[in-house]
Amino acid sequence: MPLSPEQLAEIDELRATPKPTLRAVSEGMEAHLYKAIPVLDHGFVRVIDYMGDDAAICQAARVSYGKGTKSVSNDEGLIRYLMRHWHSTPFEMCEIKLHVKLPVFVARQWIRHRTANVNEYSARYSILDREFYIPEAQHIAAQSTVNNQGRGEALTGDEAARVLEILKSDAARCYDNYEAMISQDGQQGLARELARMNLPANIYTQWYWKVDLHNLFHFLRLRADAHAQYEIRVYADEICKVVADWVPAAYSAFEDYRMGGANLSGKAIDCIRRMVKGEAVTQEVSGMSKGEWREFEALLKD
Ligand SMILES: Cc1cc2nc3c(=O)[nH]c(=O)nc-3n(C[C@H](O)[C@H](O)[C@H](O)COP(=O)(O)OP(=O)(O)OC[C@H]3O[C@@H](n4cnc5c(N)ncnc54)[C@H](O)[C@@H]3O)c2cc1C
């Protein structure tokens, strides 16, 4: 169960007592506030607080442009202009604070994004819950044969069943031993900060994670991408939906320029120019390596 009955009651109470405010409010985000969006088997992500909306991005940008600039006066157009030209600081005027429950091995990838503020559940102070991420059958996959950093086809038959059994029984045994070591029943009990070292990386942790919109977009660009591991990508996918409701114009520009767009090298642009003029450009005459050419060709395919 992602949230305890007490936490659910707290959310209901918070949502039942709205307060009037003079601050910028995003109606789309108000609908999400406090509610937990389930992710994986025991995880969730929920919005605890936010600051700003699409208008706040434009308001900040207009400070730098002053009254003289008329050409980018439309809000949506201005936001697209800012995104297109990497004028990123106006996006930093918006912030979001999330409460995330996630497996420890996912947290290790997530924490690499240094431009956020984090406060994590203390397993020195508190006892971790008996909750482990156990993948669904279709996600128990073999090592990829084409990508050293990824997975391939799902395991099947006896092998899949054996892996699932190992994951479940190891987690249960480790947690049983964790409880036995910290128990003060007839013994002193090992310190929680030491006992946790024996727990597997699929145990769940929780944190509050606060980040500005510019750095959140950077996180989403990397982690909602097909190259990211499935178990972090599902969190990023849910956050994408929340951001689309929070700042629709900024998200639409991000989706277009960052998620849908691509970085092209000078050589790639030169090849496209030659192709447009009718030249049959091949890898051999492109100036690109085989790997670069493969990625370039993939970009040009539908
Ligand atoms: C598909 C994928 C595979 C990965 N594989 C590996 C791996 O095998 N091993 C591994 O260790 N990591 C790996 N990573 C993590 C990756 O290298 C980055 O650490 C992670 O994506 C965070 O990115 P970031 O540093 O840009 O983000 P943030 O830490 O949020 O930083 C955002 C930006 O701020 C700037 N910045 C922040 N801190 C500094 C600083 N101290 N100095 C200079 N500039 C700074 C940089 O411009 C940076 O891009 C992988 C990530 C992805 C998405």
The ligand as an SDF file (V2000), in Angstrom:
LIG
                    3D

 53 58  0  0  0  0  0  0  0  0999 V2000
   20.8190    7.0000  -19.6340 C   0  0  0  0  0  0  0  0  0  0  0  0
   21.7900    7.4280  -18.5540 C   0  0  0  0  0  0  0  0  0  0  0  0
   22.8900    6.6270  -18.2460 C   0  0  0  0  0  0  0  0  0  0  0  0
   23.7860    7.0110  -17.2360 C   0  0  0  0  0  0  0  0  0  0  0  0
   24.8520    6.2030  -16.9270 N   0  0  0  0  0  0  0  0  0  0  0  0
   25.6970    6.5490  -15.9260 C   0  0  0  0  0  0  0  0  0  0  0  0
   26.8040    5.7120  -15.5490 C   0  0  0  0  0  0  0  0  0  0  0  0
   27.0260    4.6720  -16.1430 O   0  0  0  0  0  0  0  0  0  0  0  0
   27.6160    6.0930  -14.5210 N   0  0  0  0  0  0  0  0  0  0  0  0
   27.4140    7.2800  -13.8500 C   0  0  0  0  0  0  0  0  0  0  0  0
   28.1640    7.5900  -12.9390 O   0  0  0  0  0  0  0  0  0  0  0  0
   26.3890    8.0880  -14.1730 N   0  0  0  0  0  0  0  0  0  0  0  0
   25.5190    7.7600  -15.1910 C   0  0  0  0  0  0  0  0  0  0  0  0
   24.4690    8.5840  -15.5000 N   0  0  0  0  0  0  0  0  0  0  0  0
   24.2780    9.8180  -14.7340 C   0  0  0  0  0  0  0  0  0  0  0  0
   24.7170   11.0470  -15.5450 C   0  0  0  0  0  0  0  0  0  0  0  0
   26.0970   10.9870  -15.8830 O   0  0  0  0  0  0  0  0  0  0  0  0
   24.4390   12.3290  -14.7360 C   0  0  0  0  0  0  0  0  0  0  0  0
   25.1810   12.2760  -13.5440 O   0  0  0  0  0  0  0  0  0  0  0  0
   22.9870   12.4850  -14.3860 C   0  0  0  0  0  0  0  0  0  0  0  0
   22.1810   12.2770  -15.5300 O   0  0  0  0  0  0  0  0  0  0  0  0
   22.7240   13.8820  -13.8270 C   0  0  0  0  0  0  0  0  0  0  0  0
   22.8860   14.8020  -14.8680 O   0  0  0  0  0  0  0  0  0  0  0  0
   23.4550   16.2540  -14.6120 P   0  0  0  0  0  0  0  0  0  0  0  0
   24.7830   16.2090  -13.9380 O   0  0  0  0  0  0  0  0  0  0  0  0
   23.4080   16.9570  -15.9390 O   0  0  0  0  0  0  0  0  0  0  0  0
   22.3050   16.8530  -13.6610 O   0  0  0  0  0  0  0  0  0  0  0  0
   22.4370   17.8840  -12.4440 P   0  0  0  0  0  0  0  0  0  0  0  0
   23.3350   17.3480  -11.3940 O   0  0  0  0  0  0  0  0  0  0  0  0
   21.0350   18.2460  -12.0480 O   0  0  0  0  0  0  0  0  0  0  0  0
   23.1220   19.1180  -13.0730 O   0  0  0  0  0  0  0  0  0  0  0  0
   22.4560   19.9150  -14.0620 C   0  0  0  0  0  0  0  0  0  0  0  0
   23.5340   20.7090  -14.7890 C   0  0  0  0  0  0  0  0  0  0  0  0
   24.1520   21.5970  -13.8520 O   0  0  0  0  0  0  0  0  0  0  0  0
   25.5410   21.6700  -14.1170 C   0  0  0  0  0  0  0  0  0  0  0  0
   26.2690   21.1900  -12.9440 N   0  0  0  0  0  0  0  0  0  0  0  0
   25.7430   20.6790  -11.8000 C   0  0  0  0  0  0  0  0  0  0  0  0
   26.7220   20.4040  -10.9220 N   0  0  0  0  0  0  0  0  0  0  0  0
   27.8620   20.7210  -11.5270 C   0  0  0  0  0  0  0  0  0  0  0  0
   29.2450   20.6650  -11.1430 C   0  0  0  0  0  0  0  0  0  0  0  0
   29.6340   20.2160   -9.9430 N   0  0  0  0  0  0  0  0  0  0  0  0
   30.1680   21.0880  -12.0170 N   0  0  0  0  0  0  0  0  0  0  0  0
   29.8180   21.5400  -13.2260 C   0  0  0  0  0  0  0  0  0  0  0  0
   28.5570   21.6470  -13.6600 N   0  0  0  0  0  0  0  0  0  0  0  0
   27.6040   21.2340  -12.8150 C   0  0  0  0  0  0  0  0  0  0  0  0
   25.7950   20.8160  -15.3540 C   0  0  0  0  0  0  0  0  0  0  0  0
   25.6960   21.6370  -16.4960 O   0  0  0  0  0  0  0  0  0  0  0  0
   24.6520   19.8500  -15.3510 C   0  0  0  0  0  0  0  0  0  0  0  0
   24.3360   19.3060  -16.6250 O   0  0  0  0  0  0  0  0  0  0  0  0
   23.5770    8.2340  -16.5280 C   0  0  0  0  0  0  0  0  0  0  0  0
   22.4660    9.0300  -16.8380 C   0  0  0  0  0  0  0  0  0  0  0  0
   21.5750    8.6470  -17.8380 C   0  0  0  0  0  0  0  0  0  0  0  0
   20.3880    9.5220  -18.1370 C   0  0  0  0  0  0  0  0  0  0  0  0
  1  2  1  0
  2  3  1  0
  2 52  2  0
  3  4  2  0
  4  5  1  0
  4 50  1  0
  5  6  2  0
  6  7  1  0
  6 13  1  0
  7  8  2  0
  7  9  1  0
  9 10  1  0
 10 11  2  0
 10 12  1  0
 12 13  2  0
 13 14  1  0
 14 15  1  0
 14 50  1  0
 15 16  1  0
 16 17  1  0
 16 18  1  0
 18 19  1  0
 18 20  1  0
 20 21  1  0
 20 22  1  0
 22 23  1  0
 23 24  1  0
 24 25  2  0
 24 26  1  0
 24 27  1  0
 27 28  1  0
 28 29  2  0
 28 30  1  0
 28 31  1  0
 31 32  1  0
 32 33  1  0
 33 34  1  0
 33 48  1  0
 34 35  1  0
 35 36  1  0
 35 46  1  0
 36 37  1  0
 36 45  1  0
 37 38  2  0
 38 39  1  0
 39 40  1  0
 39 45  2  0
 40 41  1  0
 40 42  2  0
 42 43  1  0
 43 44  2  0
 44 45  1  0
 46 47  1  0
 46 48  1  0
 48 49  1  0
 50 51  2  0
 51 52  1  0
 52 53  1  0
M  END
$$$$
